[in-house]
Amino acid sequence: MAGVVWYRNDLRVDDHEALTQACAEQDKVRAVFIQQETEQRGRQQVIFEQETLHALRNHLGQLGIELTILQGETMEQLSHFMAPKDVLYFHRMTGFYEARLEQQVLQQYTTHMYETQTLHRREDIGSDELQRVFTAFRKRVEQSGRFEEPIDAPGEIRYAEPPDKEKLDSRTAFPFAGGETAGRNRLTAYLEGPVFTYKETRNGFDRDDSSKLSAWLANGSLSPRRVMAELQRAERKHGANESTYWLYFELLWRDFFHLTMRETGHRLFRSNGLRDGHLTWKTDQAAVDSWIAGQTGEPFVDAFMREIKETGWMSNRGRQITASYLIHDLKQDWRIGARYFESQLIDFDVASNYGNWAYIAGVGNATRTPQFNPEFQQQKYDPTGAFIRRWMSSETTEK
């Protein structure tokens, strides 16, 4: 009999309750990660995952635990991997399909399920129903001020240095490797300086204009509780300001999207999202293809679309602008854009991605439908055209 730690988007040893409990309760512990077969994945997504798994295997090895990586359908692979008396330890994940899979696992195996994907636990919010308005949610959570401290890894870990990135596009704003060490290094470096001007720089397009922590949070290389604990430590050391609060504010948005998706099931994947009724969206494949290729003729939009294709990264401002353009200018189904981002973004997070796309489409957590005029946005955030020139090469920046 052994304890089996089932890894998914929690690819770390730090602040990992499932791992810690398995090590405390079982004489023998094994770990497994099952790669799902998907239709399309961006090259940078694949590389980031490979780097992350390499680091996880190293760190688990230091604890005397072997990580087995399997490919295929989850229940089938688990049935081959699990011995009859093994106990399965895992973390709850956000997503309709993830929740359905967890129910199957709970019915078939002896299990222990834990919760570390969000900063705040659902039961700590203090209401029977999650308000689907962010401001109400934020005020309620801030009043309670409750979140648990992260727990250390179940043993001494020498965090392996991340690998050098090969064939890295020199223009990228995300020159970081995957894995727990890279995430911890980025968190430390960001909290030593750039975080204190985050509110002023967060709409910029360069490396330190934003934290970039979403990539490691998305695959679980970092836990939100660890990020928050380190942020508070930085505030005690250097003093808190509006910018440090804004990083916490972003963690609250992440929690809000996750908790909303958990309570609404599959609704954020529907054409009308969280709205009642049924909306019909048109699809013009030529328009979609031009948007994906960065050939719409709108330079600011095209620059962002080329950035995501080449690097797997796009700033939050860019995501809003390009989503708005696909939905409101090209009049296309918002779910096409959400699925494309899902296939490309290094920091793809199902709740945040679909929550943000639904918000821009006017079918999510908002009482209004936001629209972003790309020309106005470019004049405000890229007035010299430097970002456009970076990604449009020798092509003209004029329409």
C-alpha positions in Angstrom: 0.0 0.0 0.0 1.2 3.5 -0.8 0.1 7.1 -0.9 -0.3 8.3 -4.4 -0.1 12.1 -5.0 -2.0 13.0 -8.1 -0.6 16.1 -9.6 -2.4 18.4 -12.0 -2.2 22.3 -11.8 -0.3 22.1 -8.5 3.2 21.3 -9.8 5.2 22.1 -6.7 6.4 20.7 -3.4 6.0 23.9 -1.3 2.5 24.6 0.2 1.2 21.3 -1.1 -1.2 19.8 1.4 -1.7 16.6 -0.5 2.0 15.9 -0.6 2.6 16.9 3.0 -0.3 14.7 4.3 0.7 11.8 2.1 4.3 11.9 3.5 3.0 12.2 7.1 0.5 9.3 6.8 2.1 6.8 4.5 5.4 4.9 4.6 5.7 4.9 0.8 4.7 7.7 -1.4 4.5 7.9 -5.2 3.5 10.7 -7.5 1.8 10.8 -10.9 1.1 13.4 -13.5 -1.2 12.5 -16.4 -0.8 14.5 -19.6 -4.1 15.0 -21.5 -4.2 14.6 -25.2 -5.3 18.0 -26.6 -6.0 19.2 -30.2 -3.6 22.0 -30.2 -1.0 23.5 -27.8 1.4 26.3 -28.4 5.1 25.6 -28.5 5.8 27.9 -25.5 3.1 26.2 -23.5 4.7 22.8 -24.1 8.2 24.0 -23.2 7.0 25.7 -20.0 5.3 22.5 -18.9 8.3 20.4 -19.7 10.6 22.7 -17.6 8.1 22.7 -14.8 7.8 18.9 -14.7 11.6 18.6 -14.8 11.9 20.8 -11.7 9.1 18.9 -9.9 10.8 15.5 -10.6 14.1 16.9 -9.2 12.4 18.3 -6.0 10.3 15.1 -5.4 13.4 13.0 -5.9 15.1 14.9 -3.0 12.2 13.6 -0.9 12.7 10.1 -2.1 9.6 10.2 -4.3 9.4 9.2 -7.9 7.3 11.2 -10.3 5.7 9.1 -13.1 4.4 11.0 -16.1 1.7 9.2 -18.1 -0.3 10.1 -21.2 -3.9 9.4 -22.0 -7.3 9.3 -20.4 -7.0 10.0 -16.7 -9.3 7.2 -15.2 -7.7 4.6 -17.5 -4.2 5.6 -16.6 -5.0 5.8 -12.8 -6.5 2.3 -13.0 -3.2 1.0 -14.3 -1.0 3.0 -11.9 -2.9 2.5 -8.6 -2.5 -0.7 -6.6 -5.7 -2.0 -4.9 -5.0 -0.6 -1.4 -3.3 2.7 -2.5 -4.7 5.9 -1.2 -5.0 8.9 -3.5 -4.1 12.4 -2.4 -4.9 15.4 -4.5 -6.0 19.0 -4.7 -9.3 20.2 -5.9 -9.1 22.0 -9.3 -11.4 24.6 -10.9 -13.3 23.7 -14.1 -16.4 21.8 -15.1 -14.5 18.8 -16.5 -12.1 18.8 -13.6 -14.9 18.7 -11.1 -16.6 15.8 -13.0 -13.3 13.9 -13.1 -12.9 14.4 -9.4 -16.3 12.9 -8.7 -15.3 9.8 -10.6 -12.1 9.5 -8.6 -13.9 10.0 -5.3 -16.2 7.2 -6.2 -13.6 4.8 -7.3 -10.6 5.2 -4.9 -9.8 5.9 -1.2 -9.0 9.6 -1.4 -8.0 12.7 0.5 -8.8 15.9 -1.3 -7.4 19.3 -0.3 -7.8 22.9 -1.3 -4.9 25.3 -2.1 -5.7 26.6 -5.6 -7.3 29.8 -4.3 -6.1 32.3 -1.6 -9.4 32.2 0.2 -11.4 29.1 0.9 -15.0 29.2 -0.1 -16.2 28.4 3.4 -14.3 31.4 4.8 -16.1 34.0 2.8 -19.1 34.1 5.1 -22.1 34.0 2.8 -24.3 31.3 1.6 -24.1 32.6 -2.0 -21.2 34.1 -3.8 -22.2 37.5 -5.2 -21.4 37.6 -8.9 -20.2 41.2 -8.6 -16.5 41.6 -7.9 -16.8 44.7 -5.7 -19.2 43.1 -3.3 -17.0 40.0 -3.2 -13.9 42.1 -2.5 -15.4 44.0 0.3 -16.7 40.9 2.0 -13.3 39.1 1.7 -11.3 42.1 2.8 -13.5 42.5 5.9 -12.9 38.9 6.9 -9.2 39.1 6.2 -8.9 35.4 6.4 -6.5 33.2 4.5 -4.3 30.4 5.7 -0.5 30.6 5.9 1.4 28.4 3.4 3.1 25.3 4.6 6.6 24.4 3.9 7.7 21.4 1.8 7.7 18.1 3.7 11.5 17.9 3.9 14.7 19.9 3.1 14.7 21.0 -0.6 17.5 22.4 -2.6 15.6 24.2 -5.3 17.3 23.4 -8.6 18.3 26.3 -10.7 16.0 26.7 -13.8 17.4 25.9 -17.2 18.5 28.6 -19.6 15.9 29.3 -22.2 16.8 28.1 -25.6 15.8 29.9 -28.8 14.1 32.7 -26.9 12.6 35.5 -28.9 14.6 38.6 -27.8 11.4 40.7 -28.0 9.5 38.7 -25.4 8.3 40.3 -22.1 8.3 36.8 -20.6 11.9 35.5 -20.6 11.4 33.1 -17.8 11.6 29.3 -17.4 9.0 27.1 -16.0 9.2 25.4 -12.6 9.0 26.1 -8.9 12.5 27.6 -8.6 12.0 30.0 -11.5 8.7 31.0 -9.9 10.1 31.6 -6.5 13.1 33.5 -8.0 10.7 35.8 -9.9 8.5 36.3 -6.8 11.6 37.3 -4.8 13.0 39.6 -7.5 9.6 41.3 -8.1 8.9 41.9 -4.5 12.4 43.5 -4.0 11.5 46.5 -6.3 9.1 46.4 -9.2 6.0 45.7 -7.1 6.2 49.1 -5.5 5.4 50.8 -8.8 3.0 48.1 -10.1 -0.1 50.3 -10.1 1.7 52.8 -12.4 3.3 50.3 -14.7 0.8 47.5 -14.9 -0.5 48.5 -18.3 3.0 48.4 -19.9 4.4 45.7 -22.2 7.8 45.0 -20.8 9.2 42.4 -18.4 8.9 44.2 -15.1 5.8 46.2 -15.8 3.8 43.4 -14.3 4.6 40.5 -12.0 4.2 37.7 -14.6 3.4 35.5 -11.6 0.2 34.3 -13.3 2.2 31.7 -15.3 3.4 29.9 -12.2 0.1 30.3 -10.4 -1.7 28.8 -13.4 0.2 25.5 -13.3 0.6 25.6 -9.6 4.4 26.1 -9.4 3.5 28.8 -6.9 0.6 28.8 -4.6 -1.4 32.0 -4.0 -0.9 31.6 -0.3 2.9 31.7 -0.7 2.6 34.8 -2.9 0.5 36.5 -0.4 2.7 35.6 2.5 5.8 36.9 0.7 4.0 40.1 -0.3 3.1 40.8 3.3 6.7 40.1 4.3 7.8 42.7 1.7 5.3 45.2 3.0 6.6 44.8 6.5 10.2 45.2 5.3 9.7 48.1 2.9 6.3 49.5 3.6 2.9 49.0 1.9 1.5 51.3 -0.8 -1.2 51.3 -3.4 0.9 49.2 -5.7 1.5 46.4 -3.2 -2.3 46.4 -2.5 -2.9 46.2 -6.3 -1.0 42.8 -6.4 -3.3 41.5 -3.7 -6.2 43.0 -5.7 -5.2 40.8 -8.6 -5.1 37.7 -6.4 -8.7 38.6 -5.4 -9.8 38.8 -9.0 -8.2 35.3 -9.5 -10.1 34.0 -6.5 -13.3 35.6 -7.7 -13.1 33.9 -11.2 -12.3 30.6 -9.7 -15.1 30.6 -7.1 -17.6 31.9 -9.6 -16.7 29.1 -12.1 -17.0 26.5 -9.4 -20.5 27.7 -8.5 -21.8 28.1 -12.0 -20.5 24.9 -13.5 -20.4 24.8 -17.3 -22.2 28.1 -17.8 -19.1 30.2 -18.6 -18.6 27.9 -21.7 -22.0 28.7 -23.1 -22.6 31.4 -25.8 -24.5 33.5 -23.3 -22.2 32.8 -20.4 -23.8 33.7 -17.1 -26.7 35.5 -18.7 -30.1 34.1 -19.1 -31.5 33.1 -22.5 -29.5 32.2 -25.6 -27.2 34.4 -27.7 -26.2 33.6 -31.3 -22.8 34.7 -32.4 -21.6 34.5 -36.0 -18.4 33.0 -37.2 -16.5 34.3 -40.2 -13.5 32.1 -40.5 -11.6 34.6 -42.6 -12.0 37.3 -40.0 -10.9 34.9 -37.2 -7.9 33.7 -39.2 -6.8 37.3 -39.9 -7.1 38.1 -36.1 -5.1 35.0 -35.2 -2.4 35.8 -37.8 -2.1 39.4 -36.7 -3.2 40.6 -40.1 -6.4 42.6 -39.4 -4.9 45.9 -40.5 -5.2 47.3 -37.0 -1.5 47.7 -36.0 -2.0 47.6 -32.2 -4.2 44.5 -32.4 -1.9 42.8 -34.9 1.2 43.5 -32.8 -0.4 41.8 -29.7 -1.6 38.8 -31.8 1.9 38.3 -33.2 3.3 38.5 -29.7 1.1 35.7 -28.3 1.8 33.5 -31.3 5.6 33.8 -30.9 6.0 33.9 -27.1 2.9 32.5 -25.5 2.5 35.8 -23.6 0.4 38.9 -23.8 -0.1 41.7 -21.3 -3.5 42.1 -19.6 -4.1 45.3 -21.5 -3.3 43.6 -24.8 -5.8 40.8 -23.9 -8.5 43.3 -23.3 -7.8 45.1 -26.6 -7.6 42.1 -28.8 -10.6 40.4 -27.2 -12.7 43.5 -27.6 -11.6 43.8 -31.3 -12.6 40.2 -32.1 -16.0 40.5 -30.3 -17.1 44.1 -31.0 -15.3 45.1 -34.2 -15.1 41.8 -36.0 -18.4 40.6 -34.4 -17.2 37.1 -33.8 -18.1 34.5 -31.2 -16.1 35.3 -28.0 -15.6 31.6 -27.3 -13.4 31.3 -30.4 -11.0 33.8 -28.9 -11.1 32.2 -25.5 -10.2 28.8 -27.0 -7.4 30.3 -29.0 -5.9 31.9 -25.9 -6.3 28.6 -24.1 -4.2 27.0 -26.8 -1.4 29.6 -26.6 -1.0 31.3 -23.3 1.8 30.1 -21.0 -0.4 31.3 -18.1 -3.6 29.8 -19.3 -6.0 29.5 -16.3 -9.5 28.2 -17.2 -11.4 30.4 -14.8 -9.5 33.6 -15.4 -9.4 33.1 -19.2 -13.1 32.4 -19.7 -14.1 34.8 -17.0 -12.2 37.7 -18.6 -13.5 36.8 -22.1 -17.1 36.6 -20.9 -16.6 40.0 -19.2 -15.5 41.6 -22.5 -18.4 39.9 -24.3 -20.9 41.3 -21.8 -22.0 37.8 -20.6 -19.9 37.5 -17.5 -19.4 39.3 -14.1 -20.4 42.8 -15.1 -23.4 45.1 -15.5 -21.9 46.7 -18.6 -20.2 45.6 -21.8 -16.7 47.2 -22.0 -15.2 48.1 -25.4 -11.7 49.1 -26.1 -10.9 51.3 -29.1 -7.5 50.1 -30.3 -6.5 53.5 -31.7 -7.3 55.3 -28.5 -5.6 52.6 -26.5 -2.4 52.9 -28.6 -2.3 56.6 -28.2 -2.6 56.2 -24.5 -0.3 53.2 -23.8 2.0 53.1 -26.9 2.1 56.8 -28.0 5.5 56.4 -29.7 4.6 53.2 -31.5 7.5 51.4 -29.9 5.5 48.2 -29.1 4.0 48.1 -32.6 7.4 48.4 -34.2 8.7 45.7 -32.0 6.2 43.2 -33.3 5.4 44.5 -36.8 9.0 44.4 -38.0 9.5 46.2 -41.2 5.8 46.5 -41.9 4.2 49.9 -41.7 2.6 51.1 -38.5 0.0 53.1 -40.4 -3.3 51.7 -41.5 
